[in-house]
Amino acid sequence: MLAENTYSTLLAFKEFVVINSKKNLVQQGKNTFGNLSKSLEDSKVSVGKNSFQLDFTMPMYGQFQDKGVSGIKTVYATAFSFKSKGSKYGLKGMPPTKVFDKWIVKKGIAPRNKEGKFISREGLKFAIAKKIFLYGIKPSLFFTKPFEEGYTKFINTELEKAFAIDAVELFKYSLK
């Protein structure tokens, strides 16, 4: 394959970002179900007739975890917020409480009354949603940090060398 060095460098960059992002998710306790981690595995490098394409894949909530979300009372340096109802990334109202149901169970959080008996999770789910609405989600940069580090390591240095080698190979091939 022509441009093999360029492809290999982009692939190494992708693998570096995915591996380190997944490691960060585990270290930060943000990998409860592993869905976000698994979605990163679908990231890929594609080769077109005259181009390369690198796609990192994750659900929208992954971007919320990475970049953070500003709440009503706490503001982070992010495009996402619960405040800005008219903006492109403004989230309307509190997060839906149903998204916390399985998370509460998986984390082993079992609300109990004063007698120690289990009670409904509805109140707990509402309290979690309300806290996120008010105080937001602090940026974790689980993806951003590996991306920036990998960009410096691979794209700013290795990709230029790989592309130069591939250009020479293409030139030799064209002359044959």
C-alpha positions, 0 to 999 in steps of 0.5 A: 500500500502506498502511504503505508508510513502515514497510515501507520503513524495515524494508526499509532496516534489513534491507538495511543489516544484510545488506550490512554483515554480508556486508562483515564476513564478507569482511573477517574472512576468514570467507567461504571458500565464500560460503554464509553470505553467500548465506544472508543474502540470503534475509532478508526483510520480510513484511507481514501483515494486522495486522503486519510480520515481519522474518526474518534467515536464516543456518545455525546455523554462522553463529551460531557464527561470530558469537557464538563457541563456548566450548571446553574451555580457553577460555571466551567470553561466549556461549550456545554451548559444547563443555563444557555437555553438558546445556545447550540449546546444549551441543555434544557432542564435537569438531566432525566432521572431515569439515566441514574437508575442503573448507575445507582444500582451498579455503584451499590448505592441503596437508599435506606430509611432510619430503620435501615429498610430499603426505600425507593430510589426516585428521591435519590435519582432526583437529588443527583439530577438536581445537583448536576443541574445546579453544579454541573459536571466538572471537566475530566479531560479523560480524552482531551489530555491523551489527544493533545499529548498524542498530537504533539508526539505523533502528528507534530513530529512523526507524521511529517517524517512518515509523509516525507518517506511516503512521498519519496516512495510515491515518486519512485513508484511513479517513475517506474 
